[in-house]
Amino acid sequence: MHELSIANSVVELCAERALGAKVLRVTLEIGRLSAVMPDAVRFCFDVCAKDTVVEGAALEIVETPGRARCRDCGNEMTLADLLERCVCGSVDLELLAGSELKIKSMEVA
Ligand SMILES: [Zn+2]
């Protein structure tokens, strides 16, 4: 399961950065085009955090919308999924945002 390994690395990274302090809150940024399910990450996060300094931490997930620019007409648009095309009919899109997955911030005790 994709989300399990993501949650696992998030927990590991946070535990490493916390340097032994208790982690209270973690904010994750997940792009809408990253094919990652926020609910699944949330569930796996709690499982992975068990018995670590991250256990009990609140996980906040910020979903960032997909954005792309058309290479043919220069139009910028919001993308709901990767199969969308530009109003001009072109599918030659440059992805600007929406595929990111990163730890935005972390709060320790
Ligand atoms: Zn276009």
Backbone and ligand atoms as CSV (ligand in chain L), in Angstrom:
chain,resi,resn,atom,element,x,y,z
A,1,MET,N,N,0.841,-1.199,0.000
A,1,MET,CA,C,0.000,0.000,0.000
A,1,MET,C,C,0.873,1.243,0.000
A,2,HIS,N,N,0.673,2.063,-0.994
A,2,HIS,CA,C,1.417,3.290,-1.212
A,2,HIS,C,C,1.382,4.223,0.012
A,3,GLU,N,N,0.177,4.443,0.523
A,3,GLU,CA,C,-0.007,5.384,1.619
A,3,GLU,C,C,0.708,4.947,2.888
A,4,LEU,N,N,0.843,3.643,3.070
A,4,LEU,CA,C,1.501,3.143,4.268
A,4,LEU,C,C,2.972,3.540,4.281
A,5,SER,N,N,3.632,3.413,3.132
A,5,SER,CA,C,5.049,3.768,3.083
A,5,SER,C,C,5.232,5.284,3.194
A,6,ILE,N,N,4.261,6.038,2.680
A,6,ILE,CA,C,4.323,7.498,2.810
A,6,ILE,C,C,4.202,7.884,4.283
A,7,ALA,N,N,3.180,7.333,4.941
A,7,ALA,CA,C,2.965,7.626,6.356
A,7,ALA,C,C,4.181,7.236,7.173
A,8,ASN,N,N,4.755,6.103,6.807
A,8,ASN,CA,C,5.929,5.621,7.516
A,8,ASN,C,C,7.102,6.593,7.387
A,9,SER,N,N,7.351,7.096,6.186
A,9,SER,CA,C,8.472,8.026,6.038
A,9,SER,C,C,8.190,9.362,6.707
A,10,VAL,N,N,6.918,9.774,6.718
A,10,VAL,CA,C,6.564,11.027,7.399
A,10,VAL,C,C,6.854,10.893,8.894
A,11,VAL,N,N,6.423,9.776,9.463
A,11,VAL,CA,C,6.653,9.533,10.894
A,11,VAL,C,C,8.152,9.491,11.191
A,12,GLU,N,N,8.892,8.780,10.346
A,12,GLU,CA,C,10.340,8.663,10.548
A,12,GLU,C,C,11.027,10.020,10.476
A,13,LEU,N,N,10.658,10.811,9.473
A,13,LEU,CA,C,11.247,12.138,9.293
A,13,LEU,C,C,10.954,13.048,10.483
A,14,CYS,N,N,9.707,13.023,10.935
A,14,CYS,CA,C,9.292,13.861,12.048
A,14,CYS,C,C,10.018,13.455,13.325
A,15,ALA,N,N,10.106,12.155,13.566
A,15,ALA,CA,C,10.772,11.649,14.762
A,15,ALA,C,C,12.234,12.078,14.753
A,16,GLU,N,N,12.844,12.040,13.566
A,16,GLU,CA,C,14.241,12.413,13.414
A,16,GLU,C,C,14.437,13.896,13.714
A,17,ARG,N,N,13.540,14.729,13.163
A,17,ARG,CA,C,13.654,16.174,13.348
A,17,ARG,C,C,13.301,16.602,14.765
A,18,ALA,N,N,12.463,15.844,15.437
A,18,ALA,CA,C,11.999,16.217,16.772
A,18,ALA,C,C,13.096,16.045,17.822
A,19,LEU,N,N,14.118,15.272,17.501
A,19,LEU,CA,C,15.246,15.035,18.397
A,19,LEU,C,C,14.798,14.605,19.789
A,20,GLY,N,N,13.856,13.700,19.843
A,20,GLY,CA,C,13.421,13.153,21.118
A,20,GLY,C,C,12.254,13.878,21.751
A,21,ALA,N,N,11.931,15.067,21.271
A,21,ALA,CA,C,10.790,15.807,21.817
A,21,ALA,C,C,9.495,15.201,21.307
A,22,LYS,N,N,8.437,15.432,22.042
A,22,LYS,CA,C,7.145,14.892,21.631
A,22,LYS,C,C,6.565,15.749,20.506
A,23,VAL,N,N,6.113,15.090,19.460
A,23,VAL,CA,C,5.520,15.814,18.330
A,23,VAL,C,C,4.023,16.008,18.587
A,24,LEU,N,N,3.574,17.265,18.495
A,24,LEU,CA,C,2.177,17.578,18.778
A,24,LEU,C,C,1.332,17.661,17.523
A,25,ARG,N,N,1.914,18.206,16.470
A,25,ARG,CA,C,1.132,18.434,15.266
A,25,ARG,C,C,2.022,18.378,14.031
A,26,VAL,N,N,1.515,17.762,13.001
A,26,VAL,CA,C,2.239,17.670,11.738
A,26,VAL,C,C,1.308,18.155,10.628
A,27,THR,N,N,1.792,19.048,9.805
A,27,THR,CA,C,0.993,19.494,8.668
A,27,THR,C,C,1.620,18.965,7.383
A,28,LEU,N,N,0.823,18.228,6.662
A,28,LEU,CA,C,1.267,17.608,5.410
A,28,LEU,C,C,0.609,18.304,4.227
A,29,GLU,N,N,1.379,18.510,3.191
A,29,GLU,CA,C,0.808,19.079,1.984
A,29,GLU,C,C,0.726,17.971,0.941
A,30,ILE,N,N,-0.479,17.719,0.467
A,30,ILE,CA,C,-0.655,16.668,-0.537
A,30,ILE,C,C,-1.325,17.252,-1.778
A,31,GLY,N,N,-0.662,17.138,-2.890
A,31,GLY,CA,C,-1.214,17.637,-4.133
A,31,GLY,C,C,-2.346,16.749,-4.626
A,32,ARG,N,N,-3.375,17.360,-5.197
A,32,ARG,CA,C,-4.529,16.612,-5.679
A,32,ARG,C,C,-4.182,15.670,-6.828
A,33,LEU,N,N,-3.072,15.913,-7.480
A,33,LEU,CA,C,-2.706,15.064,-8.615
A,33,LEU,C,C,-1.689,14.007,-8.221
A,34,SER,N,N,-1.389,13.923,-6.939
A,34,SER,CA,C,-0.348,12.997,-6.499
A,34,SER,C,C,-0.866,11.566,-6.366
A,35,ALA,N,N,-2.175,11.368,-6.517
A,35,ALA,CA,C,-2.794,10.041,-6.414
A,35,ALA,C,C,-2.662,9.463,-5.019
A,36,VAL,N,N,-2.431,10.330,-4.039
A,36,VAL,CA,C,-2.341,9.881,-2.658
A,36,VAL,C,C,-3.669,10.196,-1.974
A,37,MET,N,N,-4.215,9.206,-1.259
A,37,MET,CA,C,-5.486,9.403,-0.579
A,37,MET,C,C,-5.256,9.932,0.831
A,38,PRO,N,N,-5.677,11.170,1.091
A,38,PRO,CA,C,-5.462,11.770,2.409
A,38,PRO,C,C,-6.012,10.919,3.556
A,39,ASP,N,N,-7.185,10.347,3.377
A,39,ASP,CA,C,-7.786,9.544,4.441
A,39,ASP,C,C,-6.946,8.317,4.763
A,40,ALA,N,N,-6.397,7.714,3.727
A,40,ALA,CA,C,-5.564,6.541,3.917
A,40,ALA,C,C,-4.267,6.907,4.635
A,41,VAL,N,N,-3.709,8.074,4.273
A,41,VAL,CA,C,-2.479,8.536,4.926
A,41,VAL,C,C,-2.759,8.787,6.409
A,42,ARG,N,N,-3.918,9.398,6.664
A,42,ARG,CA,C,-4.308,9.696,8.044
A,42,ARG,C,C,-4.392,8.419,8.880
A,43,PHE,N,N,-5.021,7.428,8.308
A,43,PHE,CA,C,-5.176,6.153,9.007
A,43,PHE,C,C,-3.813,5.508,9.263
A,44,CYS,N,N,-2.981,5.462,8.227
A,44,CYS,CA,C,-1.670,4.820,8.337
A,44,CYS,C,C,-0.748,5.600,9.270
A,45,PHE,N,N,-0.921,6.913,9.296
A,45,PHE,CA,C,-0.102,7.760,10.153
A,45,PHE,C,C,-0.237,7.338,11.611
A,46,ASP,N,N,-1.470,7.157,12.044
A,46,ASP,CA,C,-1.717,6.758,13.430
A,46,ASP,C,C,-1.103,5.394,13.733
A,47,VAL,N,N,-1.195,4.503,12.759
A,47,VAL,CA,C,-0.634,3.166,12.929
A,47,VAL,C,C,0.891,3.228,13.042
A,48,CYS,N,N,1.502,4.002,12.129
A,48,CYS,CA,C,2.967,4.100,12.094
A,48,CYS,C,C,3.517,4.869,13.292
A,49,ALA,N,N,2.711,5.815,13.806
A,49,ALA,CA,C,3.193,6.686,14.880
A,49,ALA,C,C,3.217,5.992,16.236
A,50,LYS,N,N,2.514,4.877,16.289
A,50,LYS,CA,C,2.419,4.168,17.564
A,50,LYS,C,C,3.809,3.826,18.100
A,51,ASP,N,N,4.002,4.074,19.394
A,51,ASP,CA,C,5.257,3.792,20.093
A,51,ASP,C,C,6.439,4.628,19.615
A,52,THR,N,N,6.155,5.782,19.007
A,52,THR,CA,C,7.222,6.711,18.640
A,52,THR,C,C,6.873,8.059,19.286
A,53,VAL,N,N,7.780,9.053,19.161
A,53,VAL,CA,C,7.504,10.383,19.734
A,53,VAL,C,C,6.380,11.071,18.963
A,54,VAL,N,N,6.002,10.493,17.844
A,54,VAL,CA,C,4.951,11.083,17.014
A,54,VAL,C,C,3.554,10.586,17.432
A,55,GLU,N,N,3.530,9.566,18.279
A,55,GLU,CA,C,2.242,9.002,18.690
A,55,GLU,C,C,1.341,10.083,19.303
A,56,GLY,N,N,0.096,10.119,18.852
A,56,GLY,CA,C,-0.878,11.071,19.393
A,56,GLY,C,C,-0.829,12.435,18.724
A,57,ALA,N,N,0.115,12.641,17.830
A,57,ALA,CA,C,0.220,13.934,17.151
A,57,ALA,C,C,-0.988,14.141,16.222
A,58,ALA,N,N,-1.434,15.390,16.123
A,58,ALA,CA,C,-2.538,15.703,15.219
A,58,ALA,C,C,-1.967,15.823,13.814
A,59,LEU,N,N,-2.594,15.151,12.888
A,59,LEU,CA,C,-2.138,15.240,11.501
A,59,LEU,C,C,-3.086,16.132,10.715
A,60,GLU,N,N,-2.507,17.206,10.201
A,60,GLU,CA,C,-3.314,18.117,9.405
A,60,GLU,C,C,-2.899,17.940,7.954
A,61,ILE,N,N,-3.874,17.783,7.089
A,61,ILE,CA,C,-3.539,17.590,5.678
A,61,ILE,C,C,-4.093,18.743,4.850
A,62,VAL,N,N,-3.198,19.400,4.149
A,62,VAL,CA,C,-3.599,20.493,3.266
A,62,VAL,C,C,-3.533,19.971,1.846
A,63,GLU,N,N,-4.663,19.990,1.164
A,63,GLU,CA,C,-4.665,19.521,-0.218
A,63,GLU,C,C,-4.436,20.696,-1.154
A,64,THR,N,N,-3.435,20.587,-1.981
A,64,THR,CA,C,-3.166,21.674,-2.922
A,64,THR,C,C,-3.746,21.308,-4.285
A,65,PRO,N,N,-4.427,22.265,-4.919
A,65,PRO,CA,C,-5.052,21.980,-6.214
A,65,PRO,C,C,-4.009,21.812,-7.322
A,66,GLY,N,N,-4.406,21.089,-8.361
A,66,GLY,CA,C,-3.531,20.909,-9.497
A,66,GLY,C,C,-3.575,22.133,-10.403
A,67,ARG,N,N,-2.424,22.554,-10.896
A,67,ARG,CA,C,-2.381,23.679,-11.836
A,67,ARG,C,C,-1.467,23.319,-12.999
A,68,ALA,N,N,-1.835,23.769,-14.165
A,68,ALA,CA,C,-1.019,23.475,-15.335
A,68,ALA,C,C,-1.057,24.637,-16.322
A,69,ARG,N,N,-0.053,24.686,-17.170
A,69,ARG,CA,C,-0.002,25.689,-18.238
A,69,ARG,C,C,0.059,24.948,-19.568
A,70,CYS,N,N,-0.729,25.441,-20.503
A,70,CYS,CA,C,-0.761,24.826,-21.827
A,70,CYS,C,C,0.466,25.275,-22.623
A,71,ARG,N,N,1.162,24.301,-23.188
A,71,ARG,CA,C,2.366,24.631,-23.956
A,71,ARG,C,C,2.011,25.192,-25.336
A,72,ASP,N,N,0.768,24.992,-25.750
A,72,ASP,CA,C,0.369,25.466,-27.072
A,72,ASP,C,C,-0.156,26.889,-27.063
A,73,CYS,N,N,-1.055,27.204,-26.089
A,73,CYS,CA,C,-1.649,28.539,-26.102
A,73,CYS,C,C,-1.286,29.378,-24.882
A,74,GLY,N,N,-0.577,28.773,-23.908
A,74,GLY,CA,C,-0.133,29.545,-22.753
A,74,GLY,C,C,-1.177,29.720,-21.670
A,75,ASN,N,N,-2.348,29.152,-21.877
A,75,ASN,CA,C,-3.424,29.244,-20.909
A,75,ASN,C,C,-3.055,28.507,-19.613
A,76,GLU,N,N,-3.380,29.138,-18.471
A,76,GLU,CA,C,-3.160,28.465,-17.190
A,76,GLU,C,C,-4.482,27.999,-16.636
A,77,MET,N,N,-4.524,26.797,-16.107
A,77,MET,CA,C,-5.795,26.243,-15.639
A,77,MET,C,C,-5.632,25.415,-14.378
A,78,THR,N,N,-6.770,25.195,-13.730
A,78,THR,CA,C,-6.811,24.309,-12.574
A,78,THR,C,C,-7.135,22.916,-13.084
A,79,LEU,N,N,-6.386,21.947,-12.614
A,79,LEU,CA,C,-6.591,20.578,-13.068
A,79,LEU,C,C,-7.209,19.725,-11.969
A,80,ALA,N,N,-8.306,19.073,-12.285
A,80,ALA,CA,C,-8.921,18.168,-11.315
A,80,ALA,C,C,-8.272,16.794,-11.423
A,81,ASP,N,N,-7.840,16.431,-12.594
A,81,ASP,CA,C,-7.089,15.193,-12.773
A,81,ASP,C,C,-6.169,15.304,-13.977
A,82,LEU,N,N,-5.305,14.300,-14.118
A,82,LEU,CA,C,-4.271,14.370,-15.144
A,82,LEU,C,C,-4.786,14.142,-16.554
A,83,LEU,N,N,-6.057,13.772,-16.685
A,83,LEU,CA,C,-6.590,13.480,-18.008
A,83,LEU,C,C,-7.257,14.690,-18.654
A,84,GLU,N,N,-7.286,15.798,-17.917
A,84,GLU,CA,C,-7.936,16.978,-18.472
A,84,GLU,C,C,-7.113,17.594,-19.594
A,85,ARG,N,N,-7.793,18.345,-20.439
A,85,ARG,CA,C,-7.077,19.036,-21.502
A,85,ARG,C,C,-7.435,20.511,-21.485
A,86,CYS,N,N,-6.643,21.280,-22.222
A,86,CYS,CA,C,-6.848,22.718,-22.294
A,86,CYS,C,C,-8.111,23.041,-23.108
A,87,VAL,N,N,-8.665,24.251,-22.902
A,87,VAL,CA,C,-9.836,24.657,-23.674
A,87,VAL,C,C,-9.539,24.696,-25.172
A,88,CYS,N,N,-8.241,24.835,-25.532
A,88,CYS,CA,C,-7.887,24.867,-26.958
A,88,CYS,C,C,-7.799,23.455,-27.534
A,89,GLY,N,N,-7.951,22.441,-26.650
A,89,GLY,CA,C,-7.936,21.061,-27.127
A,89,GLY,C,C,-6.596,20.375,-26.965
A,90,SER,N,N,-5.585,21.131,-26.559
A,90,SER,CA,C,-4.253,20.552,-26.436
A,90,SER,C,C,-4.119,19.717,-25.164
A,91,VAL,N,N,-3.327,18.663,-25.234
A,91,VAL,CA,C,-3.055,17.860,-24.045
A,91,VAL,C,C,-1.597,18.050,-23.633
A,92,ASP,N,N,-0.908,18.971,-24.309
A,92,ASP,CA,C,0.500,19.239,-24.009
A,92,ASP,C,C,0.570,20.241,-22.859
A,93,LEU,N,N,0.385,19.730,-21.649
A,93,LEU,CA,C,0.313,20.590,-20.480
A,93,LEU,C,C,1.550,20.466,-19.601
A,94,GLU,N,N,1.977,21.613,-19.111
A,94,GLU,CA,C,3.102,21.612,-18.184
A,94,GLU,C,C,2.528,21.693,-16.781
A,95,LEU,N,N,2.844,20.717,-15.962
A,95,LEU,CA,C,2.313,20.676,-14.605
A,95,LEU,C,C,3.031,21.698,-13.721
A,96,LEU,N,N,2.251,22.597,-13.117
A,96,LEU,CA,C,2.850,23.629,-12.270
A,96,LEU,C,C,2.747,23.277,-10.789
A,97,ALA,N,N,1.659,22.650,-10.416
A,97,ALA,CA,C,1.449,22.300,-9.019
A,97,ALA,C,C,0.442,21.169,-8.930
A,98,GLY,N,N,0.451,20.479,-7.791
A,98,GLY,CA,C,-0.559,19.457,-7.575
A,98,GLY,C,C,0.018,18.065,-7.391
A,99,SER,N,N,1.316,17.906,-7.642
A,99,SER,CA,C,1.891,16.576,-7.477
A,99,SER,C,C,2.794,16.509,-6.249
A,100,GLU,N,N,2.785,17.595,-5.445
A,100,GLU,CA,C,3.711,17.625,-4.314
A,100,GLU,C,C,3.209,16.789,-3.138
A,101,LEU,N,N,4.140,16.366,-2.364
A,101,LEU,CA,C,3.836,15.660,-1.138
A,101,LEU,C,C,4.960,16.024,-0.180
A,102,LYS,N,N,4.653,16.884,0.787
A,102,LYS,CA,C,5.729,17.281,1.690
A,102,LYS,C,C,5.226,17.651,3.069
A,103,ILE,N,N,6.153,17.614,4.007
A,103,ILE,CA,C,5.824,18.031,5.367
A,103,ILE,C,C,5.957,19.545,5.395
A,104,LYS,N,N,4.841,20.214,5.642
A,104,LYS,CA,C,4.827,21.672,5.603
A,104,LYS,C,C,5.345,22.245,6.915
A,105,SER,N,N,4.876,21.702,8.018
A,105,SER,CA,C,5.352,22.154,9.311
A,105,SER,C,C,5.146,21.090,10.374
A,106,MET,N,N,5.794,21.319,11.494
A,106,MET,CA,C,5.733,20.359,12.580
A,106,MET,C,C,5.830,21.120,13.885
A,107,GLU,N,N,5.023,20.714,14.845
A,107,GLU,CA,C,5.023,21.387,16.143
A,107,GLU,C,C,5.473,20.392,17.192
A,108,VAL,N,N,6.487,20.756,17.984
A,108,VAL,CA,C,6.922,19.846,19.045
A,108,VAL,C,C,6.670,20.465,20.415
A,109,ALA,N,N,6.623,19.625,21.418
A,109,ALA,CA,C,6.337,20.107,22.774
A,109,ALA,C,C,7.544,20.864,23.332
L,1,ZN,ZN,ZN,-4.205,25.564,-24.790
